[in-house]
Amino acid sequence: DDDFITNLCPTERVPRLPLPTMRRQAGRSLNALILWASLLALAVLAHMGEGKEYKIQKFLKDRDAWLESKFALPDDIKSADAEIESWALTESVSTVRNAQTLECKRQFIAANSRAVSGDMPSQFPASCPKDGGSKKRGDGTAHLVFVSSSKDIKRAERIVEAVGKNKLKPWKPAESFVLVVDSNSGDSDKDGKLMEKARKAAGRLSNTRVATMEEVEGQGAQAFVAYDRVKIPPKPVGRPVRLAYTLFVSPNDPLWRLYRVIHSIYSEQDFFFVHVDAQQTYASESDRVANEDKAKKALQGVMDIMAPMIANGNMRVEPVYDVSWGGTSMLNAELAMAEALLEMGEWDYWINLSSTDYPLKPIDDLRNFLSDSKNWGYNYGWGAYQDPDDEEKNQGLKSTFVECEGHSFRVNDKFPIPRGVKLQGGSSWFLLSRQFVQFIDDCLAMGFENRTKAGECSTVLMMLDYGQYKINFEEVFYQTVQANTGHCEVIVNEDLRFINWSKDRDDVHVGCMHWEEVDWCGNSPQVMTEDKWDEGREKPDRFFSRKYEHPVVFDHMDSVLGLNTTDGMPQELRDVMNRNSVRIENPRGKNIAFHKVAYASSNQVNDDGKAFFSANVLDGNLNTRWSSDHVDHGQWITVKLSDNKEPLCNVTEVRIFWETAYAAVYDLQISEDLDKWEVVHSTTRENRKRPQTKKELTHVIPINGGNGAMLAAFKLDLKHRATRWGFSIWEIEAYGRCEQQVPGAVFGDSPKY
């Protein structure tokens, strides 16, 4: 009831218990703790959920209302499907046709209409020199240069370049410029070309943007001024540096790992916001019920193990968004959590983590690093200049994406290239000062309707609006805002992390990951071993690393750091953790195709010489793969288990571990003599739908209903690709029995068929 909630969640902070005391109490009375934690969890959830609307949520709600008023959107699925079909990209690059809900389809249509009509944000204000702020800042003025012809633009370029070289007194190099385009000739084509020339000129010049005469008259010249440098705040007196953490948790994350991660960083003087992915609302009714139950159990499990820390008043656990890889939901959730952390108490730096992160050094080492005068007050996060005109590296800048139904759909390739700002992108892991976080939050308070007339905050608001149509924008937003506002002089291009992006796996920077969550190719770092963690620990100015999954590695890290993150862990979590430490034998028996012979119609070889041979599918390594040429017909791969001098094998099951570039249509054929072939299975688009998860990329094919067949070889006759790439397979396995195991060659001449 209300009294119960009030007593558990008073406005004053609950008196804190020392963590060792909490652990001892938990060990003495686990049942009492679980009951208390469950009640506390329900109370805290009720307390948190009442009437809270984060600024980012209002920003997006106002944006959606604006879209509704601006574009005519269909009210039924049939009409929506017809409109989408008229402009949708091919199925090889976009999955927009797979969306289920009307709301999702309306978002596609609104995004496409906005991109085609030219209403997408494309010209951004900026108030920091393009050299990253190495020059002194201006005095808060901007020069408005009016242009009405191509000659005017050329003159303006010469003026801006002269000022930049300090050759035009008394103008100072760091002052900003606005090319004000007076395009009222009455000829829309001519005016459009003039505006495009002005934008290209501004893109080449330092600290220059473009505005129309109407914008200057409507917003006032003050909206275009430059801004003074940000002053570094004084260091805290009488206390150590305080940290604020955000931690992303999905319902699939093991609770034992979360328990160990949070206990490796927890301190009563710091603040924590643990984000548990919200319930999926877009699934079918049966899936929705299953997802709802899963989400509730996941949230309750996190609340149970965090209950003592929540009681201390320095931790919140809350579902805000259903976060998917690559989608803007991650950035939006971060902004909501940052707002909450600002309200929770006094801290100095914000660190974002995942549930696979772990410290490399004691947290006090990080506090000492930040309190050093040469490090204090700066923002840390790695980023590199993103050239919008570089087709190979612009990360989908010309594509429009919409995130809904847990997926980022590629809607079109008509998005305008951003101009006027220096785009920075790189790491999504950062350490940001409270001063910068407060600046972002204050800008968000100005709202969507003021996005083009908010002075320096227009950079924040317009970039946030722009980012809602992009992928992985949490890797771009903070760096770009810093580089193009008064905060540009307090950036350190280093995220203080150690992450293993080595190319031991052949799919890194070559293959395609996360396809089930985004119509694009993504990458993920390697899972760390004890040796890799030791390597990262030796590097100076590295304080966190990721990612870690195996309990044995956690034990090693704890022993070096002097931690015991299993202390007080509930026994049920211990049991799960211990089971993860045991290698389970394959219940299907021995893979009789291991290290046999594989032949293929073609083997892809990249320009850099990297090859994807057929032998990779039989090496027992799910990190190496075979790939064919990028053509549809005439492609096949054969696995030879025996020849005329060896006994045949009775194969009962074949398993194919497809890479993203799977075959939509193919036949599985078997042969006793590598001459006559019999089709025993056919996969078509009708009997096997497009996979929605990585697990569905593994095709399990029983032979003769599992009874098996005697054969010397089997072949995949690949007929139609599902993607624009070739056919690609990580591994092929065969189960059954051969009278005698005879190792085959890894390479060999292809037999004559």
C-alpha positions in Angstrom: 0.0 0.0 0.0 1.0 3.7 -0.1 2.4 3.7 3.5 4.5 0.7 2.8 6.0 2.3 -0.3 6.6 5.5 1.5 8.4 3.8 4.4 10.7 1.9 2.0 11.3 4.8 -0.3 11.5 8.0 1.9 12.6 11.3 0.4 15.6 11.2 2.7 18.3 8.6 1.9 18.0 5.3 3.7 20.9 4.8 6.2 23.6 2.7 4.4 24.8 -0.6 5.7 28.4 -1.6 5.1 28.6 -4.1 2.2 30.3 -6.8 4.3 27.6 -6.5 6.9 24.9 -6.9 4.2 26.7 -10.0 2.9 26.9 -11.6 6.4 23.2 -10.9 7.0 22.4 -12.4 3.6 24.3 -15.5 4.4 22.6 -16.0 7.8 19.1 -15.6 6.5 18.8 -16.1 2.8 15.1 -16.9 2.8 14.3 -13.8 4.7 16.5 -11.7 2.4 14.7 -13.1 -0.7 11.3 -12.3 0.8 12.4 -8.9 1.8 14.0 -8.3 -1.6 10.9 -9.3 -3.5 8.7 -7.0 -1.5 11.2 -4.2 -1.8 11.5 -4.7 -5.5 7.7 -4.4 -6.0 7.7 -1.3 -3.8 10.6 0.4 -5.6 9.1 -0.4 -9.0 5.8 1.2 -8.0 7.7 4.2 -6.6 9.8 4.6 -9.8 7.1 4.1 -12.3 4.6 6.7 -11.1 4.3 9.5 -13.6 7.9 9.6 -14.6 8.6 10.8 -18.1 12.2 11.3 -19.0 13.2 14.3 -21.2 14.3 12.0 -24.0 10.9 10.3 -24.0 9.1 13.7 -24.2 11.5 14.7 -27.0 10.6 11.6 -29.0 6.8 11.9 -28.3 6.8 15.5 -29.5 8.8 14.4 -32.6 6.2 11.7 -33.4 3.4 14.2 -33.0 5.1 16.5 -35.4 5.5 13.7 -37.9 1.8 12.8 -37.5 0.8 16.3 -38.3 3.2 16.7 -41.3 2.6 13.5 -43.2 -0.4 11.5 -44.1 0.0 8.0 -42.6 -2.2 5.0 -43.4 -4.6 3.6 -40.8 -4.6 0.0 -41.9 -1.9 -2.6 -42.6 -3.0 -3.3 -46.1 -2.6 0.3 -47.2 0.7 0.6 -45.4 2.0 -2.5 -47.1 1.0 -1.2 -50.5 2.8 2.1 -49.9 5.9 0.4 -48.5 6.1 -1.9 -51.5 6.2 1.0 -53.9 9.6 2.2 -52.6 11.1 -0.5 -50.5 14.7 -1.6 -51.1 15.4 -5.2 -52.3 15.1 -8.1 -49.8 18.8 -8.7 -49.9 19.5 -5.4 -48.0 16.3 -4.5 -46.2 13.7 -6.5 -44.2 11.0 -3.8 -44.0 8.5 -6.2 -45.5 8.9 -8.5 -42.4 7.6 -5.9 -39.9 4.4 -7.1 -38.2 2.8 -4.1 -36.6 0.9 -1.1 -38.1 2.9 1.2 -35.8 6.2 0.0 -37.2 5.0 0.4 -40.8 3.7 3.9 -40.1 7.2 4.8 -38.8 8.8 3.5 -42.0 6.4 5.6 -44.1 7.0 8.7 -42.0 10.8 8.3 -42.2 10.7 7.7 -46.0 8.5 10.7 -46.5 10.7 12.9 -44.4 13.8 11.8 -46.2 12.3 12.3 -49.7 10.7 15.7 -48.8 14.0 17.1 -47.6 12.8 17.7 -44.0 15.5 15.6 -42.4 18.2 17.5 -40.4 21.2 18.0 -42.7 22.8 21.4 -42.0 24.0 21.6 -38.4 25.2 24.5 -36.3 28.7 24.2 -34.9 30.7 26.4 -32.5 34.2 24.8 -32.4 37.0 25.1 -34.9 37.5 21.9 -37.0 41.0 21.5 -35.6 39.4 20.2 -32.4 39.7 23.5 -30.5 43.5 23.9 -30.5 43.2 27.5 -31.3 41.8 30.0 -28.9 38.1 30.5 -28.8 36.3 33.5 -30.1 34.6 36.2 -28.1 31.1 35.0 -28.7 30.3 36.6 -32.0 29.5 35.3 -35.5 30.0 36.9 -38.8 27.0 36.7 -41.1 28.1 36.7 -44.7 25.2 37.3 -47.2 25.5 35.5 -50.5 23.1 35.6 -53.5 25.3 34.3 -56.3 28.2 31.9 -57.0 30.6 34.8 -57.1 29.4 35.8 -53.6 30.2 32.3 -52.4 33.7 32.4 -53.8 34.3 35.8 -52.2 33.0 34.4 -48.9 35.4 31.5 -49.1 38.4 33.8 -49.5 37.3 35.9 -46.6 36.8 32.9 -44.2 40.2 31.4 -45.3 42.0 34.7 -44.8 40.5 35.1 -41.3 41.4 31.5 -40.5 45.1 32.4 -41.3 44.9 35.6 -39.2 45.5 37.7 -42.3 42.3 39.8 -42.1 42.5 42.2 -39.1 40.8 42.7 -36.8 38.8 39.5 -37.2 40.0 36.6 -35.0 40.7 33.1 -36.4 38.3 31.3 -34.0 35.2 33.3 -34.7 32.4 31.5 -36.6 30.9 32.3 -39.9 27.4 31.9 -41.3 26.8 32.0 -45.1 23.3 33.5 -45.3 21.8 32.5 -48.6 19.4 35.0 -50.1 17.7 32.7 -52.6 14.5 34.5 -53.7 15.1 34.7 -57.4 11.8 33.0 -58.2 13.7 30.1 -60.0 13.5 27.1 -57.6 16.2 25.2 -59.6 18.6 28.1 -59.5 17.9 28.7 -55.8 18.4 25.1 -55.0 21.8 25.0 -56.8 22.9 28.1 -55.0 22.0 26.5 -51.6 23.9 23.3 -52.5 27.0 25.3 -53.5 26.9 27.2 -50.2 26.6 24.0 -48.3 29.6 22.4 -50.1 31.6 25.6 -49.4 30.7 25.5 -45.7 31.7 21.8 -45.6 35.2 22.8 -46.8 35.7 25.8 -44.5 36.5 25.9 -40.8 33.7 26.7 -38.3 31.2 27.7 -41.0 27.6 26.8 -41.5 24.8 27.8 -43.8 21.4 29.5 -43.1 18.7 30.9 -45.1 17.5 34.5 -44.9 14.3 33.3 -43.4 16.1 31.5 -40.6 18.2 34.5 -39.6 15.1 36.7 -39.6 13.0 34.2 -37.7 15.6 33.1 -35.1 17.6 36.3 -34.8 21.4 36.7 -35.3 22.0 35.6 -31.6 21.1 32.0 -32.6 24.2 31.9 -34.7 26.9 33.2 -32.4 30.0 31.3 -31.3 30.5 30.3 -27.7 33.2 30.8 -25.2 35.3 27.9 -24.1 34.1 25.6 -21.3 35.9 26.2 -18.0 37.0 23.1 -16.1 35.2 23.0 -12.8 37.1 22.9 -9.5 38.0 19.5 -8.1 36.0 18.3 -5.1 37.3 19.3 -1.7 37.3 16.9 1.3 36.1 13.9 -0.6 37.4 11.5 -3.3 36.1 11.5 -6.9 32.6 10.1 -7.1 31.5 7.9 -10.0 28.1 7.3 -11.5 27.7 4.0 -13.4 25.1 2.8 -15.9 24.9 -0.9 -16.6 23.0 -2.5 -19.4 21.4 -5.9 -18.6 19.4 -8.1 -21.0 16.9 -10.8 -19.8 19.4 -13.4 -21.2 22.4 -12.3 -19.1 23.3 -14.8 -16.4 22.6 -13.4 -13.0 25.8 -14.9 -11.5 27.8 -12.8 -13.9 25.9 -9.7 -13.1 26.3 -10.4 -9.4 30.1 -10.6 -9.8 30.4 -7.5 -12.1 28.4 -5.2 -9.8 30.3 -6.4 -6.7 33.6 -5.7 -8.4 32.7 -2.0 -8.7 30.2 -1.3 -5.9 30.9 1.5 -3.4 28.6 3.3 -1.1 29.9 6.6 -2.2 29.1 6.1 -5.9 25.8 5.9 -7.8 24.4 3.2 -10.1 21.6 2.8 -12.6 21.0 -0.8 -13.8 18.9 -0.9 -17.0 17.1 -4.1 -17.6 15.6 -4.3 -21.1 11.9 -3.5 -21.1 9.3 -6.0 -22.2 8.8 -6.5 -25.9 5.4 -5.1 -26.9 5.5 -6.0 -30.6 5.3 -9.8 -30.5 2.3 -12.0 -31.3 0.0 -12.7 -28.4 1.6 -16.0 -27.5 5.1 -14.6 -27.8 4.0 -11.4 -25.9 2.9 -13.5 -22.9 6.1 -15.5 -23.0 8.2 -12.4 -23.3 6.3 -10.7 -20.5 6.9 -13.6 -18.2 10.6 -13.6 -19.2 11.0 -9.9 -18.7 9.3 -10.0 -15.3 11.5 -12.9 -14.1 14.7 -11.1 -15.4 13.7 -7.9 -13.6 12.8 -9.6 -10.4 16.1 -11.6 -10.5 18.1 -8.4 -10.8 16.1 -6.7 -8.1 16.7 -9.6 -5.8 20.4 -9.5 -6.0 20.5 -5.7 -5.9 18.1 -5.3 -3.0 20.7 -4.3 -0.3 22.2 -1.7 -2.6 18.8 -0.3 -3.6 18.1 0.0 0.1 21.2 2.1 0.5 19.7 4.7 -1.8 22.5 4.9 -4.4 21.1 2.4 -6.9 18.1 2.3 -9.3 17.0 -0.7 -11.3 14.6 0.1 -14.0 13.4 -1.0 -17.5 13.2 2.1 -19.8 13.6 0.7 -23.3 13.8 -2.6 -25.1 17.4 -2.2 -26.2 18.6 -3.9 -29.4 22.1 -3.9 -30.9 22.6 -1.1 -33.4 19.4 0.7 -32.6 19.0 4.2 -31.1 17.3 2.6 -28.1 20.7 2.3 -26.5 21.4 6.0 -26.8 17.9 7.0 -25.7 18.2 4.7 -22.6 21.6 6.2 -21.8 20.1 9.7 -21.9 17.3 8.7 -19.6 19.7 7.0 -17.1 21.9 10.1 -17.2 19.0 12.3 -16.2 18.1 10.0 -13.3 21.7 9.9 -12.1 21.9 13.7 -12.1 18.9 13.6 -9.7 20.3 10.9 -7.5 23.1 12.8 -5.9 26.5 14.5 -6.2 29.0 12.8 -8.5 31.8 13.8 -10.8 32.1 11.3 -13.7 29.7 9.0 -15.6 30.9 5.6 -16.8 28.8 3.3 -18.9 29.3 -0.5 -18.7 27.8 -3.7 -20.0 27.3 -6.8 -17.9 30.3 -8.4 -19.6 32.7 -5.6 -18.4 35.2 -6.0 -15.6 37.8 -3.7 -14.0 41.5 -4.1 -14.8 42.7 -2.2 -11.8 41.2 -1.3 -8.4 38.5 1.5 -8.7 40.5 3.7 -6.4 43.3 3.8 -9.1 40.7 5.3 -11.5 39.7 7.9 -8.8 43.4 8.9 -8.4 43.8 9.2 -12.1 40.8 11.5 -12.5 41.8 13.6 -9.5 45.2 14.4 -11.0 45.1 18.0 -12.2 46.2 17.1 -15.7 43.3 14.7 -16.1 40.5 16.3 -14.1 37.5 17.8 -15.9 38.1 16.2 -19.3 35.8 13.9 -21.2 37.2 10.5 -22.2 35.9 8.6 -25.3 37.6 7.4 -28.4 36.5 8.8 -31.7 37.8 9.5 -35.2 36.6 11.8 -37.9 33.9 10.4 -40.1 34.2 11.7 -43.6 30.6 11.9 -44.9 31.8 11.7 -48.5 33.8 8.5 -47.9 31.5 5.8 -49.3 33.4 2.9 -47.7 33.6 4.3 -44.2 30.6 6.5 -43.7 28.7 3.8 -41.8 25.4 4.1 -43.6 25.1 7.9 -43.5 23.2 7.9 -46.7 20.7 5.3 -45.4 17.6 5.9 -43.3 17.0 3.4 -40.5 14.0 2.9 -38.2 14.2 0.9 -35.0 11.0 -1.0 -34.0 10.0 -4.5 -33.2 13.5 -5.1 -31.7 15.2 -4.5 -35.1 16.7 -1.6 -37.0 15.2 -1.6 -40.5 16.9 -0.1 -43.5 14.1 2.1 -45.0 15.9 3.8 -47.9 19.2 5.2 -49.1 18.1 8.8 -49.5 19.2 10.4 -46.3 21.0 13.7 -46.7 24.6 13.9 -45.8 25.2 16.0 -42.7 27.0 19.3 -43.2 28.4 22.0 -41.0 29.6 19.7 -38.2 32.7 17.6 -37.7 31.3 14.1 -37.4 33.2 12.0 -34.8 32.6 8.3 -34.2 34.2 5.3 -32.6 33.7 3.8 -29.2 30.3 3.5 -27.4 32.2 3.3 -24.1 33.0 6.5 -22.4 33.8 8.4 -19.2 32.1 11.8 -19.2 32.3 14.7 -16.7 29.1 15.8 -14.8 29.5 19.2 -16.4 29.1 17.8 -19.9 26.3 15.4 -18.9 24.4 18.4 -17.3 24.9 20.4 -20.5 23.2 17.6 -22.5 20.4 17.2 -20.0 19.8 21.0 -20.0 19.6 21.0 -23.8 17.1 18.2 -23.8 14.9 20.3 -21.5 14.5 22.8 -24.4 12.5 20.2 -26.3 12.0 19.1 -29.9 10.1 22.2 -30.9 13.2 24.4 -30.2 15.7 22.2 -32.0 16.6 24.8 -34.6 16.6 27.9 -32.4 18.3 26.8 -29.2 21.7 28.4 -29.8 24.5 26.0 -28.9 21.9 23.4 -27.8 20.7 23.2 -31.4 23.7 21.1 -32.1 22.6 18.6 -29.4 18.9 18.6 -30.3 19.3 18.4 -34.1 22.0 15.7 -33.8 19.6 13.7 -31.5 16.8 14.1 -34.1 19.2 13.1 -36.8 20.5 10.1 -34.9 17.0 8.5 -34.5 17.4 7.5 -38.2 20.8 6.0 -37.8 22.5 2.8 -36.4 25.0 2.6 -33.6 24.5 6.3 -33.0 25.6 6.0 -29.3 29.1 5.6 -30.9 28.7 9.0 -32.6 26.5 11.3 -30.6 28.6 12.3 -27.6 31.8 12.6 -29.5 30.2 14.8 -32.2 28.4 17.0 -29.7 31.7 17.6 -27.9 33.6 18.3 -31.1 31.1 20.9 -32.2 30.3 22.8 -29.1 32.2 24.7 -26.4 33.2 21.4 -24.9 35.6 20.7 -27.8 38.6 21.8 -25.8 38.1 19.3 -23.0 38.1 16.1 -25.0 40.7 13.3 -24.5 40.5 10.9 -27.4 40.8 7.8 -25.3 38.1 5.6 -23.7 40.4 4.1 -20.9 39.3 0.6 -22.0 41.1 -2.5 -23.2 39.0 -4.4 -25.8 40.3 -7.3 -27.9 39.4 -6.5 -31.5 42.0 -8.9 -32.9 41.4 -10.5 -36.3 41.9 -14.1 -35.0 38.3 -14.6 -36.2 38.0 -14.3 -39.9 34.6 -12.6 -39.7 35.9 -9.5 -37.9 35.8 -6.6 -40.5 35.0 -9.2 -43.2 31.9 -11.1 -42.2 28.5 -9.8 -41.0 27.4 -10.0 -37.4 24.2 -8.8 -35.6 22.2 -9.2 -38.8 19.2 -10.4 -36.8 18.9 -7.0 -35.1 19.9 -4.6 -37.9 19.8 -4.5 -41.7 23.6 -3.9 -41.7 26.9 -5.6 -40.8 28.3 -5.3 -37.3 31.2 -6.5 -35.3 31.7 -7.6 -31.7 34.9 -7.9 -29.7 36.5 -11.2 -28.8 35.7 -12.9 -25.5 38.7 -12.4 -23.1 40.8 -15.1 -21.6 43.0 -14.8 -18.4 46.0 -14.0 -20.5 44.3 -11.2 -22.4 43.1 -9.7 -19.1 46.6 -9.8 -17.8 47.8 -8.1 -21.0 45.2 -5.3 -20.6 46.1 -4.8 -17.0 49.7 -4.0 -17.9 48.7 -1.2 -20.2 48.8 2.3 -18.6 45.6 4.3 -18.3 43.4 1.3 -18.9 40.8 0.7 -16.2 38.1 -1.5 -17.7 37.9 -4.2 -20.3 35.4 -6.4 -22.0 34.1 -8.9 -22.6 34.1 -11.8 -20.1 31.9 -14.9 -19.9 33.6 -17.8 -18.2 33.6 -18.2 -14.4 37.2 -19.4 -14.3 38.3 -16.1 -15.8 36.3 -14.2 -13.2 38.1 -16.2 -10.5 41.5 -15.3 -12.0 40.6 -11.6 -12.1 39.4 -11.6 -8.5 42.5 -13.3 -7.3 44.7 -10.6 -8.9 42.5 -7.6 -7.8 42.1 -9.0 -4.2 38.3 -9.3 -4.6 35.8 -12.0 -3.6 32.8 -11.3 -5.8 31.2 -14.6 -5.0 30.9 -13.7 -1.3 27.2 -13.8 -0.3 26.1 -15.1 -3.7 22.8 -17.1 -3.4 23.3 -20.8 -3.7 21.1 -21.1 -6.8 23.3 -18.6 -8.6 26.4 -20.5 -7.5 24.9 -23.7 -8.9 24.3 -22.2 -12.3 27.8 -20.6 -12.3 29.4 -23.9 -11.5 27.6 -25.7 -14.3 29.0 -23.1 -16.7 32.5 -24.2 -15.6 31.9 -27.8 -16.8 32.4 -28.9 -20.4 29.5 -31.1 -21.5 30.1 -33.8 -24.0 28.2 -33.7 -27.3 25.0 -35.8 -26.8 24.9 -36.6 -30.5 28.2 -38.5 -30.4 31.2 -38.0 -32.6 31.3 -35.8 -35.6 32.5 -38.2 -38.3 33.1 -35.3 -40.8 35.8 -33.7 -38.6 39.0 -33.2 -40.6 37.6 -35.1 -43.6 37.9 -33.7 -47.2 35.8 -30.8 -48.5 35.6 -29.6 -52.1 33.8 -26.6 -53.4 32.8 -24.9 -56.7 34.7 -21.8 -55.7 36.6 -20.2 -52.8 36.3 -16.5 -52.2 39.6 -14.7 -52.1 39.7 -11.0 -51.0 41.8 -8.3 -52.6 44.1 -8.4 -49.5 44.7 -12.1 -50.2 42.5 -13.4 -47.4 40.9 -16.7 -48.5 37.9 -18.7 -47.3 38.6 -22.3 -48.2 36.2 -25.2 -48.2 38.5 -27.0 -45.7 37.4 -24.5 -43.0 34.0 -26.2 -42.7 35.5 -29.4 -41.4 38.1 -28.0 -38.9 35.9 -28.0 -35.9 36.4 -24.2 -35.5 33.3 -22.0 -35.5 35.5 -19.0 -36.1 36.6 -19.9 -39.6 34.4 -20.3 -42.6 34.1 -21.1 -46.3 32.7 -18.6 -48.7 31.8 -19.0 -52.4 32.0 -16.4 -55.2 29.2 -13.9 -55.1 26.9 -15.6 -57.7 23.7 -17.7 -57.5 23.9 -20.7 -59.8 26.6 -23.4 -60.1 27.8 -23.2 -56.5 28.2 -26.3 -54.4 30.3 -27.8 -51.6 31.0 -31.6 -51.1 32.1 -33.5 -48.0 33.9 -36.8 -48.8 33.8 -39.2 -45.9 35.3 -42.3 -47.6 36.5 -43.5 -51.0 36.4 -46.8 -52.8 39.1 -48.3 -50.6 37.3 -47.3 -47.4 34.0 -48.5 -45.9 30.9 -46.5 -46.3 29.5 -44.4 -43.4 25.9 -44.6 -42.0 25.0 -40.9 -41.6 21.9 -40.2 -39.6 22.1 -36.4 -39.3 23.9 -33.4 -41.1 24.3 -30.1 -39.4 25.1 -26.9 -41.3 26.2 -23.8 -39.4 25.5 -21.0 -41.9 27.1 -17.6 -41.7 24.8 -14.6 -42.5 25.2 -15.4 -46.2 23.0 -18.5 -46.1 21.3 -20.3 -48.9 17.6 -19.7 -49.2 17.2 -22.6 -51.6 19.4 -25.7 -51.7 19.4 -29.5 -52.0 21.3 -32.0 -49.8 22.4 -34.9 -52.0 24.2 -38.2 -51.0 26.3 -40.6 -53.0 27.9 -44.0 -52.5 30.4 -43.6 -55.3 30.7 -39.8 -55.9 29.1 -40.5 -59.3 25.4 -41.0 -58.8 23.7 -38.6 -56.5 20.3 -38.7 -54.7 18.5 -35.8 -53.2 17.4 -36.6 -49.7 16.4 -33.1 -48.6 15.4 -29.8 -50.2 15.3 -26.5 -48.4 13.0 -23.8 -49.9 11.7 -20.4 -48.9 8.4 -22.1 -48.1 9.6 -24.8 -45.8 12.2 -22.7 -44.0 11.4 -19.1 -43.4 13.9 -16.3 -43.0 15.8 -16.8 -39.8 15.1 -14.3 -37.0 18.0 -15.4 -34.7 21.5 -16.8 -35.0 20.3 -20.1 -33.7 18.0 -20.4 -36.7 21.0 -20.2 -39.0 21.9 -23.8 -37.9 20.1 -26.2 -40.2 19.7 -29.7 -38.7 18.8 -32.3 -41.4 17.9 -35.9 -40.4 18.7 -38.4 -43.1 15.8 -40.7 -43.9 13.9 -39.6 -40.7 17.0 -40.2 -38.6 17.4 -43.8 -39.7 20.4 -42.8 -41.8 21.8 -43.9 -45.1 25.0 -45.6 -46.2 27.2 -43.1 -48.2 30.7 -42.1 -49.2 29.9 -38.3 -49.6 27.2 -35.7 -49.4 26.9 -32.5 -51.3 25.0 -29.2 -50.8 23.7 -28.0 -54.2 23.3 -24.3 -53.6 20.6 -22.7 -55.8 19.6 -19.3 -54.5 21.4 -16.8 -52.1 19.5 -15.1 -49.3 21.8 -12.1 -49.4 23.9 -10.1 -51.9 27.0 -12.0 -50.8 27.9 -15.5 -51.9 27.2 -18.7 -49.9 29.1 -18.9 -46.6 29.3 -21.7 -44.0 31.1 -21.8 -40.6 31.0 -25.5 -40.1 29.4 -28.7 -41.4 29.0 -31.7 -39.1 27.8 -35.3 -39.8 26.7 -37.8 -37.2 26.5 -41.5 -37.5 29.1 -44.3 -37.7 31.9 -45.5 -40.0 33.4 -48.9 -39.7 36.8 -47.3 -39.7 38.0 -43.7 -39.1 40.5 -42.8 -41.8 41.7 -39.2 -41.7 41.3 -37.3 -44.9 43.5 -34.6 -46.5 42.7 -31.0 -45.8 43.2 -30.0 -49.4 43.0 -32.0 -52.6 42.0 -32.0 -56.2 38.3 -31.9 -56.9 36.9 -35.2 -58.1 35.5 -35.4 -61.6 31.7 -35.5 -61.4 
